Structure formats: structure tokens, C-alpha cells
């Protein structure tokens, strides 16, 4: 595995939900790198967007969510390939293969 390539890279991700009265901004400008072979923890206060960001990575946000930015995954089994998870169809075979469902 190439240690110079991020396994997962979250770039300027914002997540909001359409609700009555206007959008609810759950995540604003999140940036994160997950390196191969390293332990990474996502910590924060209750309501800070940890679960919403994790749902975006897994492609399981509800239809009311609006996501901007990029979530890039570099598959260690396919060196040299990087996929933007946010560009994958929500229930397509690619995202299901990544999350294992």
C-alpha cells in the first residue's frame, strides 16, 4: 500500500437539510484525511455533525440532505484509482460495494 496516498480525503464538505423555514446546516466546510495504516478518530461535541458526516461517507444520507464538496476514496486494492463518493449513484453497485451492503 502506498503510504503517500490518503485512503479517504474529505474536502470542504458541507451538508444541509431542507426543512420548513429554510436549510438546516449540519456540517460546514469539513476537511479530513484518513491515512492508510493509521487510526483516525472523529470527535466533537453532541450535535457537531460527526454522524451526518459519517453517513455522507457511507452514502446513506436521507433524500432531504444537500451535500457539497468532495469525499475521495483511494481503494488500496486498485492502486492509482480515486473515486468521489459523492458522485456515485446513491444506491448503485459502486457505493454498495464500498460500504459492504
C-alpha beads as a LAMMPS data file, in Angstrom:
LAMMPS data file: protein, C-alpha beads

101 atoms
100 bonds

1 atom types
1 bond types

-500.0 500.0 xlo xhi
-500.0 500.0 ylo yhi
-500.0 500.0 zlo zhi

Masses

1 110.0

Atoms # bond

1 1 1 0.000 0.000 0.000
2 1 1 1.312 3.438 -0.915
3 1 1 1.565 5.404 2.313
4 1 1 1.749 8.673 0.345
5 1 1 -1.888 8.411 -0.767
6 1 1 -4.822 9.187 1.502
7 1 1 -7.204 6.291 1.970
8 1 1 -10.058 8.762 2.446
9 1 1 -10.000 12.517 1.944
10 1 1 -12.891 14.822 2.792
11 1 1 -12.564 18.220 1.124
12 1 1 -14.675 21.257 2.011
13 1 1 -17.796 19.179 2.677
14 1 1 -20.954 20.967 3.686
15 1 1 -24.205 19.181 4.494
16 1 1 -27.576 20.806 4.968
17 1 1 -31.134 19.552 5.237
18 1 1 -34.209 21.085 3.649
19 1 1 -36.662 21.880 6.425
20 1 1 -39.607 24.224 6.803
21 1 1 -38.254 27.725 7.307
22 1 1 -35.010 27.209 5.398
23 1 1 -31.984 24.935 5.345
24 1 1 -30.502 23.424 8.489
25 1 1 -26.692 23.451 8.147
26 1 1 -25.435 20.305 9.879
27 1 1 -21.816 20.345 8.612
28 1 1 -19.869 23.338 7.337
29 1 1 -16.579 23.107 5.451
30 1 1 -15.350 19.798 6.879
31 1 1 -11.863 18.632 5.896
32 1 1 -10.307 15.339 6.973
33 1 1 -7.596 12.930 5.877
34 1 1 -7.548 9.237 6.737
35 1 1 -4.141 7.714 6.083
36 1 1 -3.573 4.029 5.321
37 1 1 -2.489 2.013 8.345
38 1 1 -3.323 4.789 10.812
39 1 1 -6.070 5.036 13.405
40 1 1 -8.271 8.095 12.913
41 1 1 -10.891 9.323 15.374
42 1 1 -13.653 11.801 14.621
43 1 1 -14.511 13.558 17.869
44 1 1 -16.655 16.527 18.757
45 1 1 -19.495 17.798 20.862
46 1 1 -23.003 16.412 20.629
47 1 1 -24.664 17.867 17.541
48 1 1 -21.408 18.831 15.830
49 1 1 -22.087 16.724 12.707
50 1 1 -19.981 13.600 13.278
51 1 1 -22.790 11.167 12.455
52 1 1 -24.024 13.211 9.492
53 1 1 -20.510 13.339 8.030
54 1 1 -20.129 9.579 8.567
55 1 1 -23.452 8.974 6.808
56 1 1 -22.220 11.037 3.851
57 1 1 -19.079 8.891 3.622
58 1 1 -21.236 5.745 3.588
59 1 1 -23.708 7.225 1.100
60 1 1 -26.699 6.749 3.394
61 1 1 -27.918 10.307 3.962
62 1 1 -31.670 10.886 3.654
63 1 1 -33.094 12.411 0.464
64 1 1 -33.576 15.762 2.228
65 1 1 -29.800 16.217 2.545
66 1 1 -27.862 18.527 0.249
67 1 1 -24.118 17.806 0.141
68 1 1 -21.343 19.853 -1.431
69 1 1 -17.602 19.263 -1.579
70 1 1 -15.732 16.036 -2.270
71 1 1 -15.279 12.734 -0.455
72 1 1 -12.427 10.915 -2.175
73 1 1 -11.691 7.230 -1.630
74 1 1 -8.500 5.572 -2.878
75 1 1 -9.021 1.817 -2.997
76 1 1 -5.861 0.065 -1.739
77 1 1 -6.789 -2.931 -3.911
78 1 1 -6.793 -0.712 -7.029
79 1 1 -3.679 1.493 -6.782
80 1 1 -3.865 4.732 -8.722
81 1 1 -7.660 4.986 -8.637
82 1 1 -9.560 7.573 -6.658
83 1 1 -13.346 7.784 -6.559
84 1 1 -15.512 10.688 -5.416
85 1 1 -18.133 9.001 -3.255
86 1 1 -20.488 11.959 -3.684
87 1 1 -20.581 11.389 -7.456
88 1 1 -21.717 7.768 -7.131
89 1 1 -25.412 6.907 -7.527
90 1 1 -26.933 6.641 -4.034
91 1 1 -27.942 3.010 -4.404
92 1 1 -25.592 1.988 -7.186
93 1 1 -23.342 -1.064 -7.136
94 1 1 -20.177 1.029 -6.617
95 1 1 -21.263 2.610 -3.316
96 1 1 -22.814 -0.651 -2.112
97 1 1 -19.523 -2.454 -2.788
98 1 1 -17.612 0.164 -0.768
99 1 1 -19.885 0.041 2.258
100 1 1 -20.490 -3.709 2.045
101 1 1 -24.257 -3.793 1.632

Bonds

1 1 1 2
2 1 2 3
3 1 3 4
4 1 4 5
5 1 5 6
6 1 6 7
7 1 7 8
8 1 8 9
9 1 9 10
10 1 10 11
11 1 11 12
12 1 12 13
13 1 13 14
14 1 14 15
15 1 15 16
16 1 16 17
17 1 17 18
18 1 18 19
19 1 19 20
20 1 20 21
21 1 21 22
22 1 22 23
23 1 23 24
24 1 24 25
25 1 25 26
26 1 26 27
27 1 27 28
28 1 28 29
29 1 29 30
30 1 30 31
31 1 31 32
32 1 32 33
33 1 33 34
34 1 34 35
35 1 35 36
36 1 36 37
37 1 37 38
38 1 38 39
39 1 39 40
40 1 40 41
41 1 41 42
42 1 42 43
43 1 43 44
44 1 44 45
45 1 45 46
46 1 46 47
47 1 47 48
48 1 48 49
49 1 49 50
50 1 50 51
51 1 51 52
52 1 52 53
53 1 53 54
54 1 54 55
55 1 55 56
56 1 56 57
57 1 57 58
58 1 58 59
59 1 59 60
60 1 60 61
61 1 61 62
62 1 62 63
63 1 63 64
64 1 64 65
65 1 65 66
66 1 66 67
67 1 67 68
68 1 68 69
69 1 69 70
70 1 70 71
71 1 71 72
72 1 72 73
73 1 73 74
74 1 74 75
75 1 75 76
76 1 76 77
77 1 77 78
78 1 78 79
79 1 79 80
80 1 80 81
81 1 81 82
82 1 82 83
83 1 83 84
84 1 84 85
85 1 85 86
86 1 86 87
87 1 87 88
88 1 88 89
89 1 89 90
90 1 90 91
91 1 91 92
92 1 92 93
93 1 93 94
94 1 94 95
95 1 95 96
96 1 96 97
97 1 97 98
98 1 98 99
99 1 99 100
100 1 100 101
